Amino acid sequence: MDYKEDWSFFGLSSDRIKLLSDCPLYSELIRRIVEHVKPEDIKFIIDEGYLQPVTGALRPLFYIKVGVELADLFFSGVCGYRAQYYLSAANGVVANRYAIQQIEPKLLEAARIADWRTPDPNRSGTTLHMEEAQIFASLRFTSAKIWGDEKEGEMSLRTRSLDVTPQIVAMRWVRAIEIENKQEKSKAIRGVKAPCLSILKFHGAFIKNGDERTPFGKETRSEDIYRYGWS
C-alpha cells in the first residue's frame, strides 16, 4: 500500500506520523511481535459467552503487552493489521490467520503454563477449563481474531468517543463517516482513529460441543473493518 495515495495521518505528532508511515511489511511486523513475546508474559483468560448464540460457549483470550511502538504499528501503521483489511476483506482474513498461526505455539504454551484453566472472571471462587485440543481448535476457527484491549487507555476512550475528526485519512473510511445509519456511522467514526495502545488481545473463537459459535453482529467482521476500519 502507498500511504501517500490513500492512507495518511492527521493530528498526530510528527514522530508518530513518521513511525506509522514507515511501518515495515506486515510479515516483518508479525515476526518482530512473535520474537518479542514470551509465553510466561502472556495473560491467559478463559471467557464464557452469556448471550445467544454463544451462551455457554468458551473461548481463550490472550493479552500480550508488546509495547507502545509495536502495538501502534500493528494497529494503525500503513502496513499493519487494519491496513490489510483496507486492501480487501479477504486480504484481512488471510493476514489475521497468518498472525495467529505465527504466534500460536506461544499462546498454547501460555495456556499450558496455566494448566489449561483460569479463574472465572464473572464468578468468584470458580474456574473455567478448556482442553488443549479445544484451545487449539478455537485458535484455528474462522472467528478467531486479534484486536487491541478495549479496556486499555485510548482504546477504551475510542470505543465511546463520537469525535469525527480523522486521525487516519483512509478515504473509504473517511467517506463512511457520512453514512446515516447510526451503527455503521459509529464504526466509521472509530475506524479513522489511531488510539495509542500497548496490549494486543488475541481472541480464540467461542466453542461449544466442538462447534464454533460466532457472537451476534460479528459475522461480518472482516467486511466491517474493510468498510469502516472498525468492527
C-alpha positions in Angstrom: 0.0 0.0 0.0 1.2 3.5 -0.8 0.0 5.5 2.1 0.7 8.8 0.3 -2.0 7.8 -2.2 -4.7 6.5 0.2 -3.5 6.4 3.8 -2.2 9.4 5.6 -2.4 10.8 9.1 -3.8 14.0 10.7 -3.5 15.5 14.1 -0.7 13.2 15.4 2.8 14.1 16.4 5.4 14.3 13.7 7.3 11.4 15.3 4.2 9.2 15.4 3.4 10.0 11.8 6.9 9.0 10.7 6.7 5.8 12.7 3.3 4.8 11.3 4.2 5.9 7.8 7.5 3.9 7.8 5.7 0.7 9.0 7.6 -2.4 8.0 5.9 -5.1 5.8 3.2 -7.0 7.6 5.2 -10.2 7.7 8.2 -8.4 9.3 5.9 -6.7 11.8 4.5 -10.1 12.9 8.0 -11.6 13.1 9.0 -8.8 15.5 5.9 -9.3 17.6 6.4 -13.1 17.8 10.1 -12.6 18.7 9.2 -10.1 21.4 6.6 -12.3 23.1 7.5 -14.7 26.0 4.8 -17.2 26.9 5.2 -16.5 30.7 4.3 -12.8 30.0 1.0 -13.6 28.2 -2.1 -13.1 30.3 -4.4 -16.1 29.6 -8.1 -16.0 30.4 -11.0 -18.3 29.6 -14.2 -16.4 28.7 -17.7 -17.8 28.8 -20.4 -16.5 26.5 -23.7 -15.4 28.0 -25.8 -14.1 25.2 -27.1 -16.2 22.3 -25.7 -17.7 20.1 -22.6 -18.0 22.3 -24.4 -18.9 25.6 -22.4 -21.5 27.5 -19.6 -21.5 24.9 -16.0 -20.9 26.0 -13.1 -19.1 24.3 -9.5 -18.4 25.3 -8.3 -14.8 25.4 -4.6 -13.9 25.4 -3.4 -10.4 26.4 0.1 -9.6 25.1 1.9 -6.5 26.2 4.0 -5.8 23.1 4.8 -2.2 23.9 3.6 1.1 22.5 5.6 1.1 19.3 4.9 -2.4 18.1 1.2 -2.2 19.1 0.9 1.2 17.3 2.5 -0.2 14.1 0.3 -3.2 14.2 -3.0 -1.4 14.8 -2.6 1.8 12.8 0.5 1.5 10.6 0.3 1.7 6.8 1.2 -2.0 6.5 -0.4 -3.0 9.8 -3.4 -5.1 10.7 -6.2 -2.8 9.8 -4.4 -1.7 6.6 -4.6 -5.4 5.5 -8.4 -5.2 5.7 -8.3 -1.8 3.9 -6.8 -3.6 0.9 -9.7 -6.1 0.9 -11.7 -8.1 3.4 -10.3 -11.3 2.0 -6.7 -10.0 2.5 -7.6 -9.1 6.0 -8.8 -12.6 6.8 -5.5 -14.0 5.4 -3.5 -11.5 7.5 -5.5 -12.3 10.6 -5.0 -16.1 10.1 -1.3 -15.6 9.4 -0.6 -13.7 12.6 -2.5 -16.2 14.8 -0.6 -19.1 13.2 2.8 -17.5 13.8 2.2 -16.8 17.5 0.0 -19.9 18.2 2.8 -22.0 19.8 3.4 -19.3 22.4 -0.3 -18.9 23.1 -0.6 -22.7 23.6 2.4 -22.6 25.9 0.9 -19.8 28.0 -2.3 -21.9 28.4 -0.2 -25.0 29.3 1.6 -23.0 32.0 -1.8 -22.1 33.4 -2.8 -25.8 33.3 -5.5 -25.0 30.7 -7.6 -23.3 33.3 -8.2 -19.8 34.7 -10.4 -18.2 37.4 -13.9 -17.4 36.1 -13.8 -13.6 35.5 -17.6 -13.4 36.2 -18.0 -15.8 39.2 -15.6 -15.6 42.1 -14.3 -18.8 43.6 -14.8 -20.8 40.4 -12.6 -21.8 37.5 -13.1 -22.4 33.8 -11.2 -25.1 32.0 -10.6 -25.9 28.3 -8.7 -28.9 27.0 -5.6 -28.4 24.9 -7.4 -29.7 21.8 -10.3 -27.2 22.4 -8.0 -24.3 22.6 -6.1 -25.4 19.5 -9.3 -25.8 17.6 -10.6 -22.4 18.9 -7.5 -20.6 17.5 -8.0 -22.3 14.1 -11.7 -21.4 13.7 -12.6 -18.6 11.4 -13.8 -16.2 14.0 -10.5 -16.2 16.0 -9.2 -12.7 15.8 -6.8 -10.0 17.0 -7.6 -6.5 18.3 -6.4 -4.1 21.0 -7.5 -4.4 24.6 -10.8 -2.5 24.6 -10.3 -1.6 28.3 -6.9 0.0 27.8 -6.4 3.8 27.8 -7.2 5.3 24.5 -8.7 2.1 23.2 -11.4 2.4 25.8 -11.9 6.1 25.0 -12.2 5.5 21.3 -14.8 2.8 21.9 -17.0 5.5 23.3 -15.9 8.7 21.5 -18.1 10.5 19.0 -15.4 12.8 17.7 -15.5 12.6 13.9 -12.1 14.2 13.2 -10.0 11.6 11.3 -6.5 10.7 12.5 -6.2 8.1 9.8 -7.1 9.6 6.4 -8.1 6.5 4.6 -10.6 7.7 2.1 -13.1 4.8 2.2 -13.3 5.1 5.9 -13.5 8.8 6.0 -16.4 8.8 3.5 -18.2 6.3 5.6 -18.5 8.9 8.4 -21.2 10.5 6.3 -23.4 7.3 6.4 -26.8 8.0 8.0 -27.1 4.6 9.6 -26.1 5.2 13.2 -24.5 1.8 13.8 -22.4 2.0 10.6 -21.5 5.6 11.3 -20.3 4.7 14.8 -17.9 2.1 13.4 -16.6 4.6 10.9 -16.0 7.3 13.5 -13.9 4.8 15.4 -12.2 3.4 12.3 -10.5 6.7 11.4 -8.9 6.9 14.8 -5.3 5.8 15.8 -5.6 5.2 19.5 -2.3 4.7 21.4 -2.2 1.2 22.9 0.4 -1.3 24.2 -1.6 -4.5 24.5 -2.7 -6.8 21.7 -5.6 -9.1 22.5 -5.8 -12.5 20.7 -9.3 -14.0 20.9 -10.0 -17.6 20.2 -13.3 -18.5 18.7 -16.2 -19.4 21.1 -16.5 -23.2 21.0 -19.3 -25.4 22.4 -19.6 -29.2 21.9 -16.8 -28.9 19.4 -18.5 -26.4 17.2 -17.7 -22.8 16.5 -20.1 -20.2 17.8 -19.9 -16.6 16.4 -21.3 -13.7 18.5 -24.2 -11.8 17.1 -23.0 -8.9 14.9 -19.5 -10.4 14.3 -20.4 -12.5 11.3 -19.4 -9.6 9.0 -16.4 -8.5 11.0 -13.9 -8.6 8.0 -16.3 -6.7 5.8 -16.9 -4.1 8.6 -13.2 -3.4 9.0 -12.8 -3.2 5.2 -15.6 -0.6 5.0 -15.2 1.3 8.3 -11.9 0.4 9.9 -13.6 -1.0 13.0 -16.0 -3.8 14.0 
